[in-house]
Amino acid sequence: MAARILLVDDDVELAGLLRDYLSREGFEVDAVHEGPAGLERARAGDHAIVILDVMLPGMNGLDVLRALRATSAVPVLMLTARGDDVDRIVGLEMGADDYLPKPFNPRELAARVRAIQRRAEAATRTPRSREVLSAGDLSLDVGARVVRRGGDEVTLTSVEFSLLELLLRTPGKIVTRESIAEQVLGRRFSPFDRSVDVHVSNLRKKLGPGAGGRERIKTVRGAGYLLAEDER
C-alpha cells in the first residue's frame, strides 16, 4: 500500500515537481504551502510521513514541528537551507526523524522517505517476536516496541528505539557512526552530518543516567558509541 505523504513547502513550483516525482515512485502526495495549514493537515492523522520545510509563511517549520510533537508522533523529514546547521540540529532535538538540506536530488529524498517508512511500519507491525533485550534497569521488548526504565515506560521515537536496540545487541562494544547511519537511518554516513550525534544525545536525555549516575551510552572519540558494560 502506497504511503500517503504530506508535503509542506511554500515553493509551489518545487512542491509540484516533488509531488510528481514521488507519485512516480509510488507515493500519494498532498501539498500545502503555509505553516498553519500544514500543522492542521498533519494533526489530522491522514498521512504516514510529513515532509516539512523550515521556511514557511504564517508559521515556520520549527514552530509547526514543536506544535505537532505535542500531540503526534507522525514521522517528520525536515527540509533545511544548505549550511544552516542550527535549524537541522534544533529540528532533530525537537523530534524530527531526519533532515535534508536544499538543494537536493529527488532520488535522495525518496530514499530518505523509504527509510522512514520502513521504521514506521516496523513500529506498527503486529508483534511477532517476544525477544526482550535488557541492560541494568533497561528493558526493550522487540516485538511490542516498548522500552522500560526501572519498570516505567520510556517514550522513544522510531529512530531512538532502533538506535537503542542496536546498542543493546552489542553491549560493551563500539558501534560506529557509520553503522548507526546505515542500520538506523538507512543511509550512508557523512562526516559533516550531525544527525547521528543528535539522536544519541536525545536518547541519553530520555534514558537518564545509569546506576550510580554513570553514563549509559559512552562516546568513544573518533570511533563511535557503546552501551557501558556495567549496564548489562
Number of C-alpha atoms within 10 A of each C-alpha: 6 11 15 17 23 23 24 30 25 19 14 13 10 11 19 16 12 18 20 14 17 19 15 10 12 13 19 18 23 16 21 19 19 20 26 19 16 25 22 12 18 26 17 9 12 12 19 19 25 26 25 30 27 23 19 21 13 11 16 16 28 23 17 21 25 15 14 19 17 8 9 13 18 21 24 26 23 24 25 22 15 12 10 11 15 9 18 27 19 13 27 24 15 16 23 28 24 24 23 19 17 13 10 11 10 13 12 12 20 17 13 19 23 16 18 24 16 13 20 19 12 15 19 11 12 10 13 9 11 11 11 15 16 19 19 15 14 20 20 22 17 19 17 17 20 16 24 16 18 11 10 11 13 16 13 19 21 22 23 21 21 21 20 22 21 18 19 22 13 13 19 18 15 18 19 16 20 17 17 23 18 14 15 22 22 18 16 13 18 12 8 7 14 14 23 21 17 17 22 19 14 17 20 17 10 13 19 14 13 18 12 6 8 13 17 21 24 17 17 12 7 8 12 18 21 21 24 22 15 14 19 14
